[in-house]
Amino acid sequence: MLKINDLHASINGKEILKGLTLSVDFGEVHAIMGPNGAGKSTLAAVLTGRDGYEVTAGKIEFCGKNLLEMPPEMRSCEGIFLSFQYPVEIAGVSMTNFLRAAVNSHRQYNALPPISAGDFLKLMKQKKELVEMDTNLTNRAVNEGFSGGEKKRNEIFQMAMLEPKLAILDETDSGLDIDALRIVANGVNRLKTIENAIIVITHYQRLLDYIVPDFVHVLSNGKIVKTGGKELALELEEKGYYFVK
């Protein structure tokens, strides 16, 4: 699905990714861990085409296509989703209108007719139940007045509505209490299938108690320096990042 080869990327002239190589296949969950400044969020930004990041070398292939040639909206329609570390509020834009526009944008890209209002509401109801999303929240503007945990749950709800091939969760556990963490993680697990893949970016092993990865990668100084199974996350929790050479 995703093949990253010798990726170098900079922001404001400073190189952050320094030869990162990674492959992700359908049905897999990959956790990327590492200290602050290692390049974890930069990787997420580059994959989704965020402005300000310059790829200076390397290749990224997604489902056989050159990802670096696609603008951000095309990457989304091709099936890449990012759950933001700090979701923003969009005052005055209802959740219903926001999500219906997003869903129909994807449908248009894939030569499908717009979803009817009735079918869309049925879909929303189904996905809300799947990720334990409160109806009171979906009746508001996007993230307006939401707590930190509610914003993160809303990100997973959006993921459920868009059904991406590749979901990138950028520190989804940041700021969550144990109950909110459980609800968010359960939602992610219910959305996991053999037809999609998930990249979990996190500092802490605790999220991986709920979303169990197939692979754990340690990102340090812009490169993946070690890969293992879930036991690697436990080792990192015990010894810290700097034992990894």
N, C-alpha and C positions, 0 to 999 in steps of 0.2 A: 504493500500500500504506500508507505512513506519511505523514501530512501534519501538520506542526507549524506553527502560525501564531501569531506574536507571543507566544511563551511567556515568562512571567515566573514565577520560582520562588525561594523563600526557604528558609533553614534557620536556626532560632533567631533569627528576626526580621531576618536579614541577606539582602538580595536578591543572588542569585548569577546567575540567568538574567534577562536584561534586554531581552527582545524577540526571542527566537531564532525564526527561521523556517527550516524544512528540509522537503524532500520526498524520499522514497525510494521507488523502484518495484521491482517484482519483477525479479530477474536482475541487480541492481546491487550494487556494492561501494562504500561511501562511507567515506572516512577522515576522521576529525576530529582535527585537530592544534591545539596551542596551548600557551601557557606554563602553569606551575602557577597554580592559582587562577582559571583562565579560565572554568571551569564544565563541563569535559568529563565528569567523573565524576558531577556533579550531574545532567546531562542523562540519563545512564544510570540513575541512581537514580529520577528522575521518570518515565521511560518504564516502569520495572518496578514502580513503586508503593511504593518503600521508605519506611518510616515516618520521620517527622521532617522531610520535605520538603513544603512548602506551595506549591501552584500558586496564584498570586494573580491571574493574567490569562492569556488566550490559550486556544488549543484544540489538542488532539491527536486526530487521527482515525486509526484503524488498521483497514484493510480495511472502511471504511465505517462503523465503530462508534466511539462516543465512548470513548476509552481512559481518560479521567479518571474515568469513572463505574464502572470495573471495579476490584475488589480485586486484589492481586498474584497470587493463585492463578488467577483468571479470565484475567488477562493471559497467564500461562504457558500455560494451556489453549487460549487463542486463537492461540498460536503465537509468543510473544516469549520469547527466551532470553537470559540474561546470563551471560557468562563473567567471573567475579569477578577483580578485580585482586589480591586477597588471599584465595584459597580457604581455607575453614576446615576443620579436622578434626572429624569426628563419631565420637567413640570409641564402640565397641560396636555400631555400625550397619554391617552388611556392605554392600559395594557392590552385590551382587546384590539384596538386599532393598530397598535404597534406590532403585535404578533401576527395579525391577519395580513398586514402589509408585508411582513417578512416571509410568511408562508407562501403568499401569492407570488412574491418575487422569485422564490425558489421554483415554484411551479411553472412560472413563465419561462424561466431559464431552461427547464426540462421539457418544454413544449406541451405543458398540461394546462387545462382551463383553470380559471380562478376557482377557488373553493367557495361554495355557497355559504351564506350566513348561517343557515341551519346546520350544515355539516361542520362548519368551523366551531360552532358552540358545542357540538357533540364531542369534537376532538379535544377542545379545551377541557371539558368536563372529565373525559377519560384520562388525560395527561395530569390534571390536577390531583386526581385520586392516586395516580401512580407515584407522584413525588410528594404527596401529603401537603399540597399547596392550599392555603386558606382562600376561600372565595372572596372574603373581604379584601384580600390583597390584590387579587386580579381585577377587582372593580375600581381600583385606584389608578392614578397616573403611574408611569414606570418608576418604580423604586421610591416614589415620593412618600416621605414619612416612614419608610421601612427601617427596621433595626438592621444591624450588621448581618445577623443570622437570616433575617427575612430576605435581604438582598441576595445572599448566597443561595438561598432556596429558590429564589426567583430565577437565578442564572440556570439552575438545573431544570426548572420548569421550561425555560426557553429552549434548552437543549432537548428536552422531551418533545417539544412542539416541532422542532426543525429536523430531528432525527438525523444528525450528522454521521458521516462515515468515520471522521476523526474528531474526537472531543479533547480539547486541551484545557485542563483545569489548573489555572495559575494560582497556587496557594489558596485554594478554596477553603481550607481549614483555618485560615488566618482570622483570628478574632472570634471563633465560634466556641460556645460552651459545649459541654459533652452531649447535651440533648440535641442541640442544633447540628452538631457534627454527625451524630447518628442519623438524623433525618436526611441530611444532605447526602451522606454516604449511601444510605439505603436507596435513595432515589437514583444515584449513579449506578448502583449495582443492578437495579431493575431495568435500566436502559442498556445494559451491556449485552451484546449478542455476538454471534460468530460473524456477523456482517459489519461490525464496526470495531473501532479501536479507541483506546483512551490513553492519553499521556497525563499523568498526575505530577505536578510540580509542587514540591513541599520541602519544608525544612525538617519536619518532624515525623517520627515513625508512627505516632498515634493514629494518623489518618489511615495508615496502611494496615491497621488492625481491622478496619472496616472495608476498605477497598483493597483487596489483596492483589498485589502485582505479580505478573509473571516474571518481570525483570526489574531490577533496581540498578540505576546508573548513577554514579557519582560524577558530578560536573565540577571541575576545579580549574580556575584560570583559563576558562574558555574552551576546555576540552573535556570529553568523557574519559576519566582516568581509571575507572574500574566499573565492572558490571557483574552482577550476581543475582541471586534469587532474593526472596523476602528476608532471608537470614542476614543479608548484607545490611538491610535497614536496622535490624536489631543490633548489629555490630557497631554501626554508626552511632546509634543512640547511646551505647555503652562507652565507646572510645572517642567519639567526636570525629570530625572530618579530617583532621590533620594526620591521623595515622595512615591514611590512604596515600600511597606513593604511586 
